[in-house]
Amino acid sequence: MATEPNEAQKIAAMIHTLRDRENMTQVALAEKAGTTQACVSRIEAGVDMVTLPMLKSVLGGLGYSLRLVVSRKLSEYETTL
């Protein structure tokens, strides 16, 4: 039975997918994000949990912005309309 990916792995997959969609190399993304290819590689491998400032830079380099939404977790008795 496969285990569910952790948060770093989910972010890694998202960054890799977006970079592929933009037909961008890790080197090109690193230059646009103001970091190194090795850093982009570690993020995409899910090795390191990326910080919010770095995620913002990487997404910006891909032409995306970061929007953070915080909401209250619903109990089993609550519902959304």
N, C-alpha and C positions, 0 to 999 in steps of 0.2 A: 504494500500500500504506500503510495507516494505521500510525502509530507507536504504541507502547504508552505509556499515560499514565505520567508520572513520579509519585513518591511524593506530592508536593504535590497533584497532580491527583486521585489516588486518595482522599486524605483529604478534599479538597474535595467530591468526589462523595458520599462517605459522610456528611459533615456536612449537605449539602444534602438528601439523601434522608431522613436522620433528622429534620431540621427539618420537611420536608414531611409526614412520618408523624405528627408531633406537631401539625400544623396551626398552626405558629408562624411569625410574621413574623421577619425579621432584627432588627427593633427589639426585639421581645419577647425574643428569644434574647440579644441584646446586654445587655439589662437584667438578665436572670437570670444571665448569665455575668460580669457586672461589666466590660463593655467597651463599645465603640461599634458602631453599625450598620456604619460604614465598615470596621471591623476584621473583622466577620463576613463582610461582602461580599468583602473581599480573600481571606479564608480559603476561602470557597466558590468563588471564581474561580480558585483555585490559583495566585494571583500570588505569595504569600509562603509559605514553609515555616513552618508553625505550630510554636511551641515546645511542649514537653510540658506545662508549666504552663498555657499558654493552651488547649491541647487538652483538658486535664482540666477547666478551667473551662467551656469550651463544651459538652463532653459532659455535665457536671454540670447545666448550664442546660437541657439536653434531657432530663434524668432518667436519664442513663446514667453509668456509671463507666468509668474507663480501667484496663485490666489489661495489663501489659507482660509478654511471654513472650520469654525469650532461650533459644535452643537452638543446639546445634552443627550446623553445616551438614554434611550427609552427603556423603561422597565417592561417586563412581559405583559403588564396590564395597560400600558399606554400605547397610543397609536398616532400615526400622522394622518392628516386629512388631505 
